[in-house]
Each structure stands twice: as structure tokens, then as C-alpha cells.
Amino acid sequence: MATRKQIVAGNWKMNGSKELLSQMSETLNSESFQADVIIFPPAMLIEQAVEKGLTVGTQSVSEYKEGAYTGEIQASLASSLGATYTLVGHSERRALYGESDEVVANKFAHAQEQGLTPILCVGETEEERESEQTEEAVARQINAVIKKLGIAALANSVIAYEPVWAIGTGKTASPEQAQAVHKFIRNLLSEQDEQIAKTLRLLYGGSVNEKNSELLFAQEDIDGGLIGGASLKPENFLSICKSAKG
């Protein structure tokens, strides 16, 4: 197995405050971790988070460089403020804002052009899992990026597998279920580039917490997690970060 440094990424979604940011930075900066720890706060807090010494990403970026796109987040501006990562294709963006696989691929491409490392979020709905279409759904979402940019583009990225039915529901894929999908993703990539497949970091997301993170992160093809609700509680998030390995 290739040595891959794990990542713990905290997606705050439309939550958080300056006070929470201060608490989180004090908690994290007082520790050292074997994993890379990234915070994805609301866009208005990116600059402050960077100033507090955190590694920071933005939760979304526009597929466009600039223009009349009210409310969108400009990738170049996020980068200039110190963000180094961006989420792309989170299931909430796909479901609530109608982001298609094509739009997600465009955002992925533009993020890289502006110096951000995209974390491509993929995953199946409960209906797709029940109809045994998990692999088909995940492959479609990944292949949309490969079709647009080629497999080489994935070398400078991260993929996060998040079963939609487990996000914010309290339901979690078992370590065995999660590992099976991560292994499928790595095999899918290996068909086109074995080196990228070995080195690309794959994260699991979906109700990860301080009680289940260690077992999830111990799976062979799981290289950390994309954390939702638990990333809003400094001590809980700290425990998750400590459970990840280098």
C-alpha cells in the first residue's frame, strides 16, 4: 500500500461564527497532528481563519472567472485570501442548487486553474444504494471530471466519498461498506493510471464522529474524512483529528 498522509477536513456548511473560529484555532493550534487538518468555514471567515494559522478551504467556487454572477464565490479571490482547497460537487450543492456532473467538472477545472486543490465529492442516494447502483453513480461523477480534463488532473486533487443517505442523518456506512466503495474508486482509477490510483487520497464523509472515526480511518483505502456536524465542536473535532494517521 502506498503511504498516503491522511486528511481531516471540517465542513462547517452555513454554520459557525468568529467566536467558534477563535475557539477552534486555539484548540487545534495547541496540538500537533499526523494528518493534514483543513477547515472549510463560511466564505466570510476564510481570511480570519488563515490569519489564525489554519489550513483553509472554501466550500464552493463558481465555474466562472468573474462577471455578473451575484452571490457566487470567486476562486481567484478565495485563493488570494489564503484558501488552498475547495470542495467541489458536495451533494448539497448537487441536490439543492442543481449542480450537474458537467458543472462540477467545470468547477473542478477552474479551481485548479486558480491554484486551489479541489476535493471532489461523490456519492449515491439512498434510492441508488437500494437499487444497487452505488458504483454506477460514483463512477459517473468521477468520469465526468476525467472526460473533461483527463486522468492526470486527478493527481492534484482529493476525492471524498459521501453516501448521500448518511450525510447529517446520523446513519453511517459501516467501515466495511465504506471501504468497499473506496476500493472500487481506487480500482476505477487504476484502470487508467496506477500511480494516481495509489497516491490519490480518498476521504469518507457521512456522519463521521469521534466515536467511529478511528475504525473508519483504519480501513486500507480510506485516507481520512470530510466531517460535518462534529467539526463544529472543537473538542470532538480534535478527537477525530487525533485518530487520523500520517
PENOR-V788206 format. One record per helix or strand of 3 or more residues. SS is the DSSP state (~ for helix, > for strand). FROM is the first residue (numbers start at 0). TO is the last residue. If there is no record, write none. Layout:
SS/FROM/TO
SS/FROM/TO
//
This chain:
>/6/10
~/17/28
>/35/39
~/42/50
>/55/57
~/74/79
>/84/87
~/90/96
~/100/112
>/116/121
~/125/129
~/133/148
~/150/155
>/156/161
~/163/165
~/174/189
~/193/198
>/200/204
~/212/216
>/223/226
~/228/231
~/233/242
//
